[in-house]
Amino acid sequence: VIVNLSGGCDSAMALWQFLSYLKEREIELEEIRVLTGVDKYRPTNEWNAREIFLGIKENFPEFPLVHDIFYYWKKGDKTIKGTNKDLGGTMRLGS
């Protein structure tokens, strides 16, 4: 199962409710992959998502949670504002 975690309260609550639902019904999954996309121009959601993920993982230790983070920018917008530096066209995956 893949679940989005943006770093905001809506996706955090959705993940919490999903895990609560699984726990109540004693549903076991092989893996729950939590995915966070980080906009290069708004990188603060990465910190928020990491902190939320760690808190949720601590409260639901019985689930095999994995957090993947990827970085992106808007199509056609591959330069850093105020410079001519090209960011290239690749995406970096990290956790």
PEJOVEN-V544917 format. One record per residue. N is the residue number from 1. SS is DSSP state (A for helix, B for strand, O for the rest). Layout:
n=N ss=SS
n=N ss=SS
//
This chain:
n=1 ss=O
n=2 ss=B
n=3 ss=B
n=4 ss=B
n=5 ss=O
n=6 ss=O
n=7 ss=O
n=8 ss=O
n=9 ss=A
n=10 ss=A
n=11 ss=A
n=12 ss=A
n=13 ss=A
n=14 ss=A
n=15 ss=A
n=16 ss=A
n=17 ss=A
n=18 ss=A
n=19 ss=A
n=20 ss=A
n=21 ss=A
n=22 ss=A
n=23 ss=A
n=24 ss=A
n=25 ss=O
n=26 ss=O
n=27 ss=O
n=28 ss=O
n=29 ss=O
n=30 ss=O
n=31 ss=O
n=32 ss=B
n=33 ss=B
n=34 ss=B
n=35 ss=B
n=36 ss=B
n=37 ss=B
n=38 ss=B
n=39 ss=B
n=40 ss=O
n=41 ss=O
n=42 ss=O
n=43 ss=O
n=44 ss=A
n=45 ss=A
n=46 ss=A
n=47 ss=A
n=48 ss=A
n=49 ss=A
n=50 ss=A
n=51 ss=A
n=52 ss=A
n=53 ss=A
n=54 ss=A
n=55 ss=A
n=56 ss=A
n=57 ss=A
n=58 ss=A
n=59 ss=A
n=60 ss=O
n=61 ss=O
n=62 ss=O
n=63 ss=O
n=64 ss=O
n=65 ss=B
n=66 ss=B
n=67 ss=B
n=68 ss=B
n=69 ss=B
n=70 ss=B
n=71 ss=B
n=72 ss=B
n=73 ss=O
n=74 ss=O
n=75 ss=O
n=76 ss=O
n=77 ss=O
n=78 ss=O
n=79 ss=B
n=80 ss=O
n=81 ss=O
n=82 ss=O
n=83 ss=O
n=84 ss=O
n=85 ss=O
n=86 ss=B
n=87 ss=O
n=88 ss=O
n=89 ss=O
n=90 ss=O
n=91 ss=O
n=92 ss=O
n=93 ss=B
n=94 ss=B
n=95 ss=O
//
